[in-house]
Amino acid sequence: MESLHLLVPEGFAAPPLPSYRGYISRTANGRYFQDEDGKGFVVIGHNDAITWLGLEELLEGDPNPTERYVADLRAHGITVSRIMLEYAQERRGWLEDPVGVFSPKVVRFWDRFIPIAERHGLYLLLTPYDTFWQVLHWREYPYNQARGGPIARKSDWLTAKASIAAHKRRWEFVIQRWGGSPNIMAWDVMNEIDLYWSGNPTQIGRYVSEIAAHIRALELHYWGKTHLITVSSATAVPQGELGEVIYNHPDIDFVNTHLYSGAGIKAPTDTIEGALNFSRGVAASLEVMRYVRPYFDSESGPIDAWIWDHQLDAQYHHNMSFAHLAAGGAGSGMRWPYSLPHHLLPAMRDNLKSLARFAATIEWGRFSSRNIDAWVRVSDECVIAIGCGDSHRLILWLCCDKRRRMAGGLAEAWVEVRDILTDSRYRVDLWVTKGGQRYHSLDTVVEDGKLAFALAMPGYAVDDIAISVYPAHEYVERWS
């Protein structure tokens, strides 16, 4: 085992947060995203809604609080907000009422909000319907035939010609009016398409094909170019025929599911189990995808047991975010707030800023990663190791399992990764995850497929660190 040579002193300045230009597309290797300049782009963000704190002020007519809110999101490295074009919990959030008559209030919101997002560089993952509240309020919802809508039964939502025609009319209104914005990262064809409508996989696949083709035709007609398209599932890791539609449908550009998988995420009692479940969900999704595409969780959080201890919630979110990225997800995973009032808490924004600083130094366009948890070993049995990599670079996240060792945090230990990296010389950067600062950099050689190095810990206790490994010849200081 070669001893490591310390190349740079401790106490690096934090790297700057990147900005992006133009439409978002997939990288050439298909695993991540990029902007029009070819700069790697990862989805760091959360779910938001037009009637929640931060955006509802704009819905009610005052743009200034929302302008400040979006500026704050971007200052914390948040790249994407996932938002439904309507929020159906309250009638003021409906986009149509009756069907085909578009709410002046909601239309005015989007007329103002999209330019705000453009000014500050925030990208949007937009989905047309708030299916959760729509179903709960079906008696009053405008698409119900009893209210003058096109269908009598919810089960007709994905299949009836009248329903699909109404969906297409909504898409035409939206794309003609707002579809020219480069800051629409992607369209999510339908929120949780597998959950509410009793559609079988064949019907779901047919619906996605028809609506995706309609969206692309409209975009080309009105704007001459297209955004990315996806569809979200409520099933965390769908299997069988449904899994084939969600993961491998030929008309979607990337995969996103909602990782409410296991009690550790849905009803957490500690900050570790959820992170492990999260990483396993990412790894399982990457394993079953036949096409190389980006994958990320687009909705998750403590849905069954909201966390009222904000300190616990912040650590839960921190661990989930780093575990998601390190497992091979194309970003942080997207928290549903589950707070009162609904918004991403300040400590969670700080978490994402730290993650964004680390992510800003990764060459995403050159990274054809896969999950490598099974190939990573740490000499300290109380340390959890999550990682992804290819033959030239790795990302690792190491976390002290507080369920097994309450006192203290990470201690010095050896890390080994076998049979992933090509034999060569590499740089190993170690990062403090709270604040997002590189504190140590090492140089080593991989021989016979074995990377091995000792953790050099900062001068104070930490519960977790992030590690980036990349070819030594690529070493360039990206911050002063």
C-alpha positions as CSV (number, residue, x, y, z in Angstrom):
1,M,0.0,0.0,0.0
2,E,1.6,3.3,-1.1
3,S,1.8,6.0,1.5
4,L,0.0,9.1,0.4
5,H,1.7,12.4,-0.1
6,L,0.0,15.6,1.1
7,L,0.0,18.0,-1.8
8,V,-2.0,20.9,-0.5
9,P,-2.5,22.5,2.9
10,E,-5.7,22.3,4.9
11,G,-8.3,25.1,4.8
12,F,-9.2,25.6,1.1
13,A,-11.7,28.3,0.2
14,A,-15.1,27.1,-0.8
15,P,-15.6,26.8,-4.6
16,P,-18.0,29.3,-6.3
17,L,-21.5,28.1,-7.2
18,P,-21.9,27.7,-10.9
19,S,-24.4,29.4,-13.2
20,Y,-25.9,27.9,-16.3
21,R,-27.1,29.0,-19.7
22,G,-29.8,27.9,-22.0
23,Y,-31.7,24.6,-22.4
24,I,-30.7,21.5,-20.3
25,S,-29.9,18.3,-22.1
26,R,-28.3,15.0,-21.3
27,T,-24.5,14.6,-21.4
28,A,-23.0,12.6,-24.2
29,N,-22.6,9.6,-21.9
30,G,-26.2,9.9,-20.9
31,R,-25.8,9.7,-17.1
32,Y,-26.1,13.3,-16.1
33,F,-27.2,16.7,-17.5
34,Q,-25.5,19.7,-19.1
35,D,-26.4,23.2,-20.2
36,E,-26.0,24.7,-23.7
37,D,-22.3,25.4,-23.0
38,G,-21.7,21.8,-22.1
39,K,-21.3,22.6,-18.4
40,G,-22.4,19.7,-16.2
41,F,-25.7,20.2,-14.4
42,V,-27.1,18.3,-11.4
43,V,-30.6,18.6,-10.0
44,I,-30.2,20.2,-6.6
45,G,-33.5,21.2,-5.3
46,H,-36.9,20.6,-3.8
47,N,-40.6,20.6,-4.4
48,D,-42.5,23.8,-4.3
49,A,-46.1,25.0,-4.9
50,I,-47.8,28.2,-6.1
51,T,-49.8,28.4,-2.8
52,W,-46.9,27.8,-0.4
53,L,-44.8,30.3,1.4
54,G,-42.4,32.0,-1.0
55,L,-44.6,31.7,-4.1
56,E,-48.1,32.5,-2.8
57,E,-47.2,36.2,-2.4
58,L,-46.7,36.3,-6.2
59,L,-50.0,34.4,-6.7
60,E,-51.7,37.2,-4.7
61,G,-50.0,39.9,-6.7
62,D,-46.8,40.9,-4.9
63,P,-43.7,39.9,-6.8
64,N,-41.1,41.3,-4.4
65,P,-41.1,38.5,-1.7
66,T,-41.0,35.8,-4.5
67,E,-38.1,37.6,-6.2
68,R,-36.2,37.6,-2.9
69,Y,-37.1,34.0,-2.3
70,V,-35.9,32.8,-5.6
71,A,-32.7,34.8,-5.2
72,D,-32.1,33.0,-1.9
73,L,-32.7,29.6,-3.4
74,R,-30.0,30.3,-6.1
75,A,-27.7,31.7,-3.5
76,H,-27.9,28.3,-1.8
77,G,-27.0,26.4,-4.9
78,I,-30.5,25.2,-5.7
79,T,-30.7,24.6,-9.4
80,V,-34.2,23.1,-9.9
81,S,-37.6,23.6,-8.3
82,R,-40.2,21.0,-9.1
83,I,-43.6,22.7,-9.3
84,M,-47.0,21.6,-10.4
85,L,-48.7,24.0,-12.9
86,E,-51.6,24.1,-10.5
87,Y,-52.0,23.3,-6.8
88,A,-55.4,21.8,-6.3
89,Q,-55.6,21.9,-2.5
90,E,-57.4,25.3,-2.9
91,R,-59.5,26.5,-5.7
92,R,-57.3,29.6,-6.0
93,G,-54.6,27.3,-7.3
94,W,-56.6,25.6,-10.1
95,L,-55.3,26.4,-13.6
96,E,-58.7,25.7,-15.2
97,D,-62.2,26.3,-13.9
98,P,-64.2,25.2,-15.8
99,V,-62.1,23.0,-18.1
100,G,-60.8,25.1,-21.0
101,V,-61.2,28.4,-19.1
102,F,-57.8,29.3,-17.7
103,S,-57.6,31.2,-14.4
104,P,-56.4,34.8,-14.9
105,K,-54.8,34.7,-11.4
106,V,-52.8,31.5,-12.0
107,V,-51.9,32.5,-15.5
108,R,-50.6,35.8,-14.2
109,F,-48.5,34.0,-11.6
110,W,-46.7,32.0,-14.3
111,D,-46.4,35.0,-16.6
112,R,-44.5,36.7,-13.8
113,F,-42.7,33.7,-12.1
114,I,-41.0,32.3,-15.2
115,P,-39.2,35.6,-15.9
116,I,-38.1,35.7,-12.2
117,A,-36.7,32.2,-12.5
118,E,-34.9,33.2,-15.7
119,R,-33.4,36.3,-14.1
120,H,-31.9,34.3,-11.2
121,G,-31.0,31.1,-13.1
122,L,-33.5,28.8,-11.4
123,Y,-34.6,25.9,-13.6
124,L,-38.1,24.4,-13.3
125,L,-39.3,20.8,-13.5
126,L,-43.0,21.3,-14.4
127,T,-45.9,18.8,-14.2
128,P,-49.4,19.7,-15.4
129,Y,-51.7,18.4,-12.7
130,D,-51.6,18.2,-8.9
131,T,-53.0,14.6,-8.8
132,F,-53.0,14.2,-5.1
133,W,-55.4,17.0,-4.2
134,Q,-57.2,16.6,-7.5
135,V,-58.2,13.1,-6.4
136,L,-59.1,14.1,-2.9
137,H,-61.3,17.0,-4.2
138,W,-62.7,15.0,-7.2
139,R,-66.3,16.0,-6.4
140,E,-65.5,19.6,-6.9
141,Y,-62.7,19.3,-9.4
142,P,-63.5,20.8,-12.9
143,Y,-62.6,17.6,-14.8
144,N,-65.4,15.7,-13.1
145,Q,-68.3,15.2,-15.4
146,A,-70.6,16.2,-12.6
147,R,-68.9,19.6,-12.7
148,G,-69.2,19.8,-16.4
149,G,-65.8,18.1,-17.1
150,P,-64.9,15.4,-19.6
151,I,-65.0,12.2,-17.5
152,A,-67.4,10.6,-15.0
153,R,-64.8,8.2,-13.4
154,K,-61.3,8.8,-12.2
155,S,-60.3,5.6,-13.9
156,D,-60.9,7.3,-17.3
157,W,-58.2,9.9,-16.7
158,L,-55.5,8.2,-18.7
159,T,-57.7,6.4,-21.3
160,A,-60.9,8.3,-22.3
161,K,-60.6,10.3,-25.5
162,A,-62.3,13.3,-24.0
163,S,-59.9,13.3,-21.0
164,I,-56.8,13.1,-23.2
165,A,-58.1,15.8,-25.5
166,A,-58.5,18.1,-22.5
167,H,-55.0,17.3,-21.3
168,K,-53.7,18.1,-24.8
169,R,-55.5,21.4,-24.8
170,R,-53.9,22.3,-21.5
171,W,-50.5,21.4,-22.9
172,E,-51.1,23.6,-25.9
173,F,-52.0,26.5,-23.8
174,V,-49.0,26.0,-21.5
175,I,-46.4,25.5,-24.3
176,Q,-47.7,28.3,-26.5
177,R,-47.5,30.7,-23.6
178,W,-44.5,29.6,-21.6
179,G,-42.7,26.9,-23.6
180,G,-40.1,29.1,-25.0
181,S,-38.3,29.6,-21.7
182,P,-34.9,28.0,-21.5
183,N,-35.4,27.7,-17.7
184,I,-37.9,25.0,-18.0
185,M,-35.6,22.1,-17.3
186,A,-38.1,19.4,-18.3
187,W,-41.8,18.5,-18.5
188,D,-43.1,15.7,-16.2
189,V,-45.9,14.2,-18.2
190,M,-48.0,13.2,-15.2
191,N,-47.3,13.3,-11.5
192,E,-47.3,9.7,-10.0
193,I,-48.9,8.3,-13.1
194,D,-49.2,4.8,-11.6
195,L,-51.1,5.7,-8.4
196,Y,-54.5,7.3,-8.8
197,W,-56.1,6.2,-12.0
198,S,-56.0,2.3,-12.0
199,G,-54.2,2.3,-15.3
200,N,-52.3,-0.8,-16.2
201,P,-48.8,-0.6,-17.6
202,T,-50.0,-0.9,-21.2
203,Q,-52.4,2.0,-20.7
204,I,-49.7,4.1,-18.9
205,G,-47.2,3.4,-21.7
206,R,-49.6,4.4,-24.4
207,Y,-50.5,7.6,-22.6
208,V,-46.9,8.6,-22.2
209,S,-46.2,8.0,-25.8
210,E,-49.2,10.0,-27.0
211,I,-48.6,13.0,-24.7
212,A,-44.8,13.0,-25.2
213,A,-45.3,13.1,-29.0
214,H,-47.9,15.9,-28.5
215,I,-45.6,18.0,-26.3
216,R,-42.7,17.6,-28.8
217,A,-44.8,18.5,-31.8
218,L,-46.1,21.6,-30.0
219,E,-42.7,22.7,-28.9
220,L,-41.3,22.3,-32.4
221,H,-44.2,24.2,-33.9
222,Y,-44.1,27.1,-31.5
223,W,-40.4,27.3,-30.6
224,G,-38.4,25.2,-32.9
225,K,-36.7,23.2,-30.1
226,T,-37.7,20.9,-27.3
227,H,-37.2,20.4,-23.6
228,L,-36.5,17.2,-21.8
229,I,-39.5,14.9,-21.0
230,T,-40.0,12.5,-18.1
231,V,-42.8,10.9,-16.1
232,S,-42.9,10.3,-12.4
233,S,-44.0,7.2,-10.5
234,A,-45.2,6.9,-6.9
235,T,-43.7,3.4,-6.8
236,A,-40.1,3.9,-5.5
237,V,-38.6,1.1,-7.5
238,P,-41.3,-0.2,-9.9
239,Q,-40.9,-3.8,-11.1
240,G,-42.2,-5.9,-14.0
241,E,-44.2,-4.3,-16.7
242,L,-44.6,-1.0,-14.8
243,G,-40.9,-0.9,-14.3
244,E,-40.3,-1.4,-18.0
245,V,-42.5,1.7,-18.7
246,I,-41.0,3.9,-16.0
247,Y,-37.4,3.1,-16.6
248,N,-37.2,2.2,-20.3
249,H,-39.9,4.0,-22.1
250,P,-38.4,5.2,-25.4
251,D,-40.1,8.6,-25.3
252,I,-38.7,9.8,-21.9
253,D,-35.3,11.4,-21.5
254,F,-34.6,10.6,-17.9
255,V,-36.1,8.6,-15.0
256,N,-37.5,9.9,-11.8
257,T,-39.4,8.0,-9.1
258,H,-40.7,9.0,-5.7
259,L,-38.5,7.3,-3.1
260,Y,-40.9,7.0,-0.2
261,S,-39.3,3.6,0.4
262,G,-39.2,2.2,3.9
263,A,-39.9,3.5,7.4
264,G,-36.5,5.2,7.6
265,I,-37.7,7.7,4.9
266,K,-41.5,7.8,5.5
267,A,-41.5,7.7,9.3
268,P,-37.9,8.3,10.5
269,T,-36.7,7.8,14.0
270,D,-33.0,8.5,13.3
271,T,-31.0,10.2,10.5
272,I,-29.2,7.1,9.2
273,E,-31.8,4.5,8.1
274,G,-33.5,6.9,5.6
275,A,-30.1,7.7,4.0
276,L,-29.4,4.0,3.6
277,N,-32.9,3.4,2.1
278,F,-32.4,6.3,-0.2
279,S,-29.1,5.1,-1.5
280,R,-30.5,1.6,-2.0
281,G,-33.4,3.0,-4.0
282,V,-31.0,4.9,-6.3
283,A,-28.8,1.8,-6.7
284,A,-31.8,-0.4,-7.5
285,S,-33.2,2.0,-10.1
286,L,-29.8,2.3,-11.8
287,E,-29.6,-1.5,-11.9
288,V,-32.8,-2.1,-13.8
289,M,-32.5,0.6,-16.4
290,R,-31.7,-0.9,-19.8
291,Y,-30.9,2.5,-21.3
292,V,-28.3,4.8,-20.0
293,R,-30.2,7.8,-18.6
294,P,-30.0,10.2,-15.7
295,Y,-32.0,9.1,-12.6
296,F,-33.1,11.0,-9.6
297,D,-35.7,11.0,-6.9
298,S,-38.2,13.8,-7.5
299,E,-40.3,13.6,-4.4
300,S,-39.5,12.2,-0.9
301,G,-39.5,12.9,2.8
302,P,-41.1,12.0,6.1
303,I,-44.6,11.6,4.6
304,D,-46.0,9.4,7.4
305,A,-44.4,11.2,10.4
306,W,-43.4,14.8,10.0
307,I,-40.3,15.7,11.9
308,W,-41.0,18.5,14.4
309,D,-37.5,18.6,15.7
310,H,-35.9,20.9,13.2
311,Q,-32.3,19.9,14.1
312,L,-33.2,16.2,13.5
313,D,-34.9,17.1,10.3
314,A,-32.0,19.1,9.0
315,Q,-29.6,16.2,9.7
316,Y,-32.0,13.7,8.1
317,H,-32.2,15.9,5.0
318,H,-28.4,16.4,4.9
319,N,-27.7,12.6,5.0
320,M,-30.4,11.9,2.4
321,S,-29.0,14.5,0.0
322,F,-25.4,13.3,0.2
323,A,-26.4,9.6,0.0
324,H,-28.5,10.3,-3.1
325,L,-25.7,12.0,-5.0
326,A,-23.0,9.5,-3.9
327,A,-25.2,6.5,-4.8
328,G,-25.3,7.7,-8.4
329,G,-28.4,9.9,-8.5
330,A,-28.2,12.9,-10.8
331,G,-28.5,15.4,-7.9
332,S,-29.7,15.8,-4.3
333,G,-33.1,14.1,-4.5
334,M,-36.1,16.5,-4.1
335,R,-37.6,16.9,-0.7
336,W,-41.3,17.5,-0.3
337,P,-41.2,20.0,2.6
338,Y,-43.5,18.3,5.2
339,S,-43.3,21.4,7.4
340,L,-45.6,24.1,8.6
341,P,-45.8,26.3,6.7
342,H,-44.7,24.3,3.7
343,H,-41.2,25.5,2.6
344,L,-37.7,24.3,2.5
345,L,-36.3,25.1,5.9
346,P,-33.3,27.4,6.1
347,A,-31.0,24.6,7.5
348,M,-32.1,22.5,4.5
349,R,-31.1,25.2,2.1
350,D,-27.7,25.3,3.8
351,N,-27.4,21.5,3.3
352,L,-28.0,22.0,-0.4
353,K,-25.5,24.8,-0.6
354,S,-22.9,22.5,0.8
355,L,-23.8,19.7,-1.6
356,A,-23.7,22.2,-4.5
357,R,-20.2,23.3,-3.7
358,F,-19.0,19.7,-3.7
359,A,-20.9,19.0,-6.9
360,A,-19.4,22.1,-8.6
361,T,-16.0,20.4,-8.8
362,I,-17.2,17.2,-10.5
363,E,-16.7,16.7,-14.2
364,W,-20.2,15.4,-14.8
365,G,-19.9,15.3,-18.6
366,R,-17.0,12.8,-18.2
367,F,-18.6,10.7,-15.5
368,S,-20.3,7.5,-16.6
369,S,-21.0,6.4,-13.0
370,R,-22.6,3.3,-11.6
371,N,-23.2,2.4,-8.0
372,I,-20.1,0.8,-6.4
373,D,-21.2,0.3,-2.7
374,A,-20.2,-3.4,-2.9
375,W,-16.7,-2.5,-4.0
376,V,-15.9,-0.1,-1.1
377,R,-14.4,-1.1,2.2
378,V,-13.6,1.0,5.3
379,S,-11.6,-0.4,8.2
380,D,-13.9,1.2,10.8
381,E,-17.0,-1.1,11.0
382,C,-19.1,1.9,12.3
383,V,-18.7,3.8,9.1
384,I,-21.3,3.6,6.3
385,A,-19.8,3.9,2.8
386,I,-21.9,4.9,-0.3
387,G,-20.3,5.5,-3.7
388,C,-20.5,5.7,-7.4
389,G,-17.8,5.6,-10.0
390,D,-16.5,4.6,-13.4
391,S,-13.0,3.6,-14.5
392,H,-11.6,7.1,-14.1
393,R,-13.3,8.8,-11.1
394,L,-15.3,8.1,-8.0
395,I,-17.6,9.9,-5.5
396,L,-17.8,8.5,-2.0
397,W,-19.8,9.6,1.1
398,L,-18.7,8.2,4.4
399,C,-20.9,8.6,7.5
400,C,-20.5,7.5,11.1
401,D,-23.4,5.2,12.0
402,K,-24.7,6.9,15.1
403,R,-26.9,3.9,15.8
404,R,-23.7,2.0,16.5
405,R,-21.4,4.7,17.9
406,M,-23.1,7.6,19.6
407,A,-20.0,9.4,21.0
408,G,-17.7,11.3,18.6
409,G,-17.8,11.1,14.9
410,L,-15.6,9.7,12.1
411,A,-12.1,8.6,13.2
412,E,-9.0,7.8,11.1
413,A,-9.5,4.7,9.0
414,W,-8.4,3.1,5.8
415,V,-10.5,3.2,2.7
416,E,-10.2,0.7,-0.1
417,V,-11.9,0.5,-3.5
418,R,-11.1,-2.5,-5.7
419,D,-11.7,-3.3,-9.3
420,I,-13.3,0.0,-10.4
421,L,-10.5,2.4,-11.3
422,T,-8.0,1.9,-14.1
423,D,-4.4,1.7,-12.9
424,S,-3.0,5.2,-12.9
425,R,-2.2,8.2,-10.6
426,Y,-5.2,9.9,-8.9
427,R,-6.1,12.8,-6.8
428,V,-8.2,12.3,-3.7
429,D,-10.1,15.3,-2.3
430,L,-11.7,15.1,1.1
431,W,-14.6,17.5,2.0
432,V,-16.3,18.7,5.1
433,T,-20.0,18.4,4.2
434,K,-21.2,21.0,6.6
435,G,-20.4,24.2,4.7
436,G,-19.0,22.4,1.6
437,Q,-15.3,22.9,1.9
438,R,-12.4,20.8,0.8
439,Y,-9.9,20.4,3.6
440,H,-7.4,17.8,2.4
441,S,-6.0,16.6,-0.9
442,L,-3.9,13.5,-1.5
443,D,-2.0,11.9,-4.4
444,T,-1.9,8.1,-4.9
445,V,-1.5,5.4,-7.5
446,V,-4.0,2.7,-8.3
447,E,-2.2,-0.6,-8.9
448,D,-3.8,-3.9,-9.8
449,G,-7.2,-2.2,-9.6
450,K,-6.7,-1.2,-5.9
451,L,-7.2,2.3,-4.5
452,A,-6.3,2.6,-0.9
453,F,-5.8,5.6,1.3
454,A,-6.0,6.7,4.9
455,L,-8.6,9.3,6.0
456,A,-7.0,12.5,7.1
457,M,-9.5,14.0,9.4
458,P,-10.1,17.7,10.0
459,G,-9.1,19.1,13.4
460,Y,-12.6,18.8,14.8
461,A,-15.2,16.1,15.0
462,V,-17.3,15.5,11.9
463,D,-20.0,12.9,11.4
464,D,-19.5,12.5,7.6
465,I,-17.2,13.5,4.8
466,A,-17.5,13.5,1.0
467,I,-14.7,12.3,-1.2
468,S,-13.9,12.9,-4.9
469,V,-11.3,10.8,-6.8
470,Y,-10.2,11.8,-10.3
471,P,-7.2,11.5,-12.6
472,A,-4.2,13.4,-11.3
473,H,-3.5,15.1,-14.7
474,E,-7.0,16.8,-14.4
475,Y,-6.1,18.6,-11.2
476,V,-6.9,22.2,-11.6
477,E,-7.7,24.7,-8.8
478,R,-11.2,25.8,-9.5
479,W,-11.3,28.3,-6.6
480,S,-9.0,30.8,-5.1
